[in-house]
Amino acid sequence: MAQVNFRIDDELKANADALFVRLGMNMSTAVTIFIRQALQHNGLPFEVKSDPFYDPRNQAHLRKAFADYEAGRNFTEHELIEA
């Protein structure tokens, strides 16, 4: 049987350990279940989304707004609400 080592935040591990105990398993069993599910789904067994803040369109909007601010352009209340 193979052994896998990884590092995670201490608080994250403690919270996960407590959850898995409530579910009747340990960390090793939980990780094994995750890997089996990933293999069965041929990918992660859940949806992974990025933070919309980092969406390229939002970043472009923020860069433009900052450039307008730096250039001294004044915004109307309507423009701020629409943005």
FIGU-145335 format. One record per atom (N, C-alpha, C, O): residue number from 1; atom name; x, y, z. Coordinates in steps of 0.1 Angstrom, whole numbers. Example, Ala and Ser with C-alpha at 12.3 -4.5 7.8 and 13.67 -1.06 7.14 Angstrom:
<rs>
(1,'N',(132,-57,78))
(1,'CA',(123,-45,78))
(1,'C',(132,-33,78))
(1,'O',(142,-33,85))
(2,'N',(128,-22,71))
(2,'CA',(137,-11,71))
(2,'C',(129,0,79))
(2,'O',(134,11,80))
</rs>
This chain:
<rs>
(1,'N',(8,-12,0))
(1,'CA',(0,0,0))
(1,'C',(9,12,0))
(1,'O',(19,13,7))
(2,'N',(5,22,-8))
(2,'CA',(13,35,-9))
(2,'C',(10,44,2))
(2,'O',(-1,44,8))
(3,'N',(20,53,5))
(3,'CA',(18,63,15))
(3,'C',(19,77,8))
(3,'O',(28,79,0))
(4,'N',(10,86,11))
(4,'CA',(10,99,5))
(4,'C',(11,110,16))
(4,'O',(4,109,26))
(5,'N',(20,119,15))
(5,'CA',(22,130,25))
(5,'C',(19,143,18))
(5,'O',(23,146,7))
(6,'N',(11,152,25))
(6,'CA',(9,165,20))
(6,'C',(7,174,32))
(6,'O',(4,170,43))
(7,'N',(9,187,30))
(7,'CA',(8,197,40))
(7,'C',(-5,205,39))
(7,'O',(-8,210,28))
(8,'N',(-11,208,50))
(8,'CA',(-23,217,50))
(8,'C',(-22,225,63))
(8,'O',(-15,221,72))
(9,'N',(-30,236,63))
(9,'CA',(-31,244,75))
(9,'C',(-35,236,87))
(9,'O',(-44,227,86))
(10,'N',(-30,239,99))
(10,'CA',(-33,232,111))
(10,'C',(-48,232,114))
(10,'O',(-54,222,118))
(11,'N',(-54,244,113))
(11,'CA',(-68,246,116))
(11,'C',(-77,239,106))
(11,'O',(-87,233,110))
(12,'N',(-73,239,93))
(12,'CA',(-80,232,83))
(12,'C',(-80,217,86))
(12,'O',(-91,210,85))
(13,'N',(-69,212,90))
(13,'CA',(-68,197,93))
(13,'C',(-76,194,105))
(13,'O',(-83,184,105))
(14,'N',(-76,202,115))
(14,'CA',(-84,199,127))
(14,'C',(-99,199,124))
(14,'O',(-106,190,129))
(15,'N',(-103,209,116))
(15,'CA',(-117,210,113))
(15,'C',(-121,198,104))
(15,'O',(-132,192,106))
(16,'N',(-113,194,95))
(16,'CA',(-115,182,86))
(16,'C',(-116,169,95))
(16,'O',(-125,161,93))
(17,'N',(-106,168,104))
(17,'CA',(-106,156,112))
(17,'C',(-119,155,120))
(17,'O',(-125,144,121))
(18,'N',(-123,166,126))
(18,'CA',(-136,166,134))
(18,'C',(-148,162,125))
(18,'O',(-156,154,129))
(19,'N',(-148,167,113))
(19,'CA',(-159,164,104))
(19,'C',(-159,149,100))
(19,'O',(-169,142,101))
(20,'N',(-147,144,97))
(20,'CA',(-146,130,93))
(20,'C',(-150,121,104))
(20,'O',(-155,110,102))
(21,'N',(-146,124,117))
(21,'CA',(-150,116,128))
(21,'C',(-165,115,129))
(21,'O',(-170,105,132))
(22,'N',(-171,127,127))
(22,'CA',(-186,127,128))
(22,'C',(-192,118,117))
(22,'O',(-203,113,119))
(23,'N',(-185,117,106))
(23,'CA',(-190,109,95))
(23,'C',(-185,94,96))
(23,'O',(-188,86,88))
(24,'N',(-178,91,107))
(24,'CA',(-174,78,110))
(24,'C',(-161,73,102))
(24,'O',(-160,61,99))
(25,'N',(-153,82,98))
(25,'CA',(-141,79,91))
(25,'C',(-129,87,95))
(25,'O',(-131,97,103))
(26,'N',(-117,84,90))
(26,'CA',(-105,92,93))
(26,'C',(-101,99,80))
(26,'O',(-107,98,70))
(27,'N',(-90,107,82))
(27,'CA',(-86,115,70))
(27,'C',(-82,106,59))
(27,'O',(-85,109,47))
(28,'N',(-75,95,61))
(28,'CA',(-71,86,51))
(28,'C',(-83,80,43))
(28,'O',(-82,80,31))
(29,'N',(-93,76,50))
(29,'CA',(-105,71,43))
(29,'C',(-112,82,35))
(29,'O',(-116,80,24))
(30,'N',(-112,94,40))
(30,'CA',(-119,106,33))
(30,'C',(-111,109,20))
(30,'O',(-117,111,10))
(31,'N',(-98,109,21))
(31,'CA',(-89,112,9))
(31,'C',(-91,101,-1))
(31,'O',(-92,103,-13))
(32,'N',(-92,88,4))
(32,'CA',(-94,77,-6))
(32,'C',(-107,78,-13))
(32,'O',(-108,76,-25))
(33,'N',(-117,82,-5))
(33,'CA',(-131,84,-12))
(33,'C',(-130,95,-22))
(33,'O',(-135,94,-33))
(34,'N',(-123,106,-19))
(34,'CA',(-122,117,-28))
(34,'C',(-115,112,-41))
(34,'O',(-119,115,-52))
(35,'N',(-104,105,-39))
(35,'CA',(-96,101,-51))
(35,'C',(-105,91,-59))
(35,'O',(-105,92,-72))
(36,'N',(-112,82,-53))
(36,'CA',(-120,72,-61))
(36,'C',(-131,80,-68))
(36,'O',(-134,77,-80))
(37,'N',(-137,90,-62))
(37,'CA',(-147,98,-69))
(37,'C',(-141,106,-80))
(37,'O',(-148,107,-91))
(38,'N',(-130,111,-79))
(38,'CA',(-123,119,-89))
(38,'C',(-120,110,-101))
(38,'O',(-122,114,-113))
(39,'N',(-116,98,-99))
(39,'CA',(-114,88,-109))
(39,'C',(-127,84,-116))
(39,'O',(-127,83,-128))
(40,'N',(-137,82,-108))
(40,'CA',(-150,78,-114))
(40,'C',(-156,90,-123))
(40,'O',(-162,87,-133))
(41,'N',(-154,102,-119))
(41,'CA',(-159,114,-126))
(41,'C',(-149,118,-137))
(41,'O',(-152,127,-145))
(42,'N',(-137,112,-137))
(42,'CA',(-127,116,-147))
(42,'C',(-123,131,-145))
(42,'O',(-121,138,-155))
(43,'N',(-123,136,-133))
(43,'CA',(-121,150,-129))
(43,'C',(-125,152,-115))
(43,'O',(-128,142,-107))
(44,'N',(-125,164,-110))
(44,'CA',(-129,167,-97))
(44,'C',(-144,163,-95))
(44,'O',(-152,166,-104))
(45,'N',(-148,157,-84))
(45,'CA',(-162,153,-82))
(45,'C',(-171,164,-77))
(45,'O',(-181,162,-71))
(46,'N',(-167,176,-80))
(46,'CA',(-175,188,-76))
(46,'C',(-171,200,-85))
(46,'O',(-160,199,-91))
(47,'N',(-179,210,-87))
(47,'CA',(-176,221,-95))
(47,'C',(-166,230,-88))
(47,'O',(-168,233,-76))
(48,'N',(-157,235,-96))
(48,'CA',(-147,245,-90))
(48,'C',(-149,257,-98))
(48,'O',(-148,258,-111))
(49,'N',(-151,268,-91))
(49,'CA',(-153,281,-98))
(49,'C',(-143,291,-92))
(49,'O',(-138,290,-81))
(50,'N',(-139,300,-101))
(50,'CA',(-130,311,-97))
(50,'C',(-138,322,-91))
(50,'O',(-150,324,-94))
(51,'N',(-132,331,-84))
(51,'CA',(-138,343,-78))
(51,'C',(-141,352,-90))
(51,'O',(-132,355,-97))
(52,'N',(-153,357,-91))
(52,'CA',(-157,366,-102))
(52,'C',(-149,379,-102))
(52,'O',(-147,385,-113))
(53,'N',(-143,382,-91))
(53,'CA',(-135,394,-90))
(53,'C',(-123,393,-100))
(53,'O',(-119,403,-106))
(54,'N',(-118,381,-102))
(54,'CA',(-106,379,-111))
(54,'C',(-110,377,-126))
(54,'O',(-101,374,-134))
(55,'N',(-123,377,-129))
(55,'CA',(-127,375,-143))
(55,'C',(-121,386,-151))
(55,'O',(-120,397,-147))
(56,'N',(-115,382,-163))
(56,'CA',(-108,392,-171))
(56,'C',(-117,404,-175))
(56,'O',(-112,416,-175))
(57,'N',(-130,403,-176))
(57,'CA',(-139,414,-179))
(57,'C',(-139,424,-167))
(57,'O',(-139,436,-169))
(58,'N',(-140,418,-155))
(58,'CA',(-141,426,-143))
(58,'C',(-127,433,-141))
(58,'O',(-127,445,-138))
(59,'N',(-117,426,-143))
(59,'CA',(-103,432,-142))
(59,'C',(-102,444,-152))
(59,'O',(-96,454,-148))
(60,'N',(-106,442,-164))
(60,'CA',(-105,453,-174))
(60,'C',(-114,465,-170))
(60,'O',(-109,476,-171))
(61,'N',(-126,462,-165))
(61,'CA',(-134,473,-160))
(61,'C',(-127,481,-148))
(61,'O',(-128,493,-148))
(62,'N',(-121,473,-139))
(62,'CA',(-115,480,-128))
(62,'C',(-103,488,-132))
(62,'O',(-100,499,-127))
(63,'N',(-95,483,-142))
(63,'CA',(-84,490,-147))
(63,'C',(-88,503,-154))
(63,'O',(-82,514,-152))
(64,'N',(-99,502,-162))
(64,'CA',(-105,514,-168))
(64,'C',(-110,524,-158))
(64,'O',(-107,536,-159))
(65,'N',(-117,520,-148))
(65,'CA',(-122,528,-138))
(65,'C',(-111,535,-130))
(65,'O',(-112,547,-127))
(66,'N',(-100,528,-127))
(66,'CA',(-89,534,-120))
(66,'C',(-82,544,-129))
(66,'O',(-78,555,-124))
(67,'N',(-80,541,-142))
(67,'CA',(-74,550,-151))
(67,'C',(-82,563,-152))
(67,'O',(-77,574,-152))
(68,'N',(-96,562,-152))
(68,'CA',(-105,573,-153))
(68,'C',(-103,581,-140))
(68,'O',(-102,594,-140))
(69,'N',(-102,575,-129))
(69,'CA',(-100,581,-116))
(69,'C',(-87,589,-116))
(69,'O',(-86,600,-112))
(70,'N',(-76,582,-120))
(70,'CA',(-63,588,-120))
(70,'C',(-63,600,-129))
(70,'O',(-56,610,-127))
(71,'N',(-71,600,-140))
(71,'CA',(-71,611,-150))
(71,'C',(-80,622,-145))
(71,'O',(-81,633,-151))
(72,'N',(-87,620,-134))
(72,'CA',(-95,631,-128))
(72,'C',(-109,631,-134))
(72,'O',(-117,641,-132))
(73,'N',(-113,621,-141))
(73,'CA',(-126,620,-146))
(73,'C',(-136,618,-135))
(73,'O',(-135,610,-126))
(74,'N',(-147,627,-135))
(74,'CA',(-157,626,-125))
(74,'C',(-168,617,-129))
(74,'O',(-172,617,-141))
(75,'N',(-173,609,-120))
(75,'CA',(-184,600,-123))
(75,'C',(-197,606,-119))
(75,'O',(-197,612,-108))
(76,'N',(-208,604,-126))
(76,'CA',(-221,608,-121))
(76,'C',(-226,596,-113))
(76,'O',(-221,585,-114))
(77,'N',(-236,599,-105))
(77,'CA',(-242,588,-97))
(77,'C',(-248,578,-106))
(77,'O',(-247,566,-103))
(78,'N',(-254,581,-118))
(78,'CA',(-259,572,-127))
(78,'C',(-248,562,-132))
(78,'O',(-251,550,-133))
(79,'N',(-237,568,-136))
(79,'CA',(-226,560,-141))
(79,'C',(-221,549,-131))
(79,'O',(-218,538,-134))
(80,'N',(-221,554,-118))
(80,'CA',(-216,545,-108))
(80,'C',(-226,534,-105))
(80,'O',(-222,522,-103))
(81,'N',(-239,537,-106))
(81,'CA',(-249,527,-104))
(81,'C',(-249,517,-116))
(81,'O',(-250,505,-113))
(82,'N',(-248,522,-128))
(82,'CA',(-248,513,-140))
(82,'C',(-236,504,-140))
(82,'O',(-237,493,-145))
(83,'N',(-225,508,-135))
(83,'CA',(-213,501,-135))
(83,'C',(-214,489,-126))
(83,'O',(-205,481,-124))
</rs>
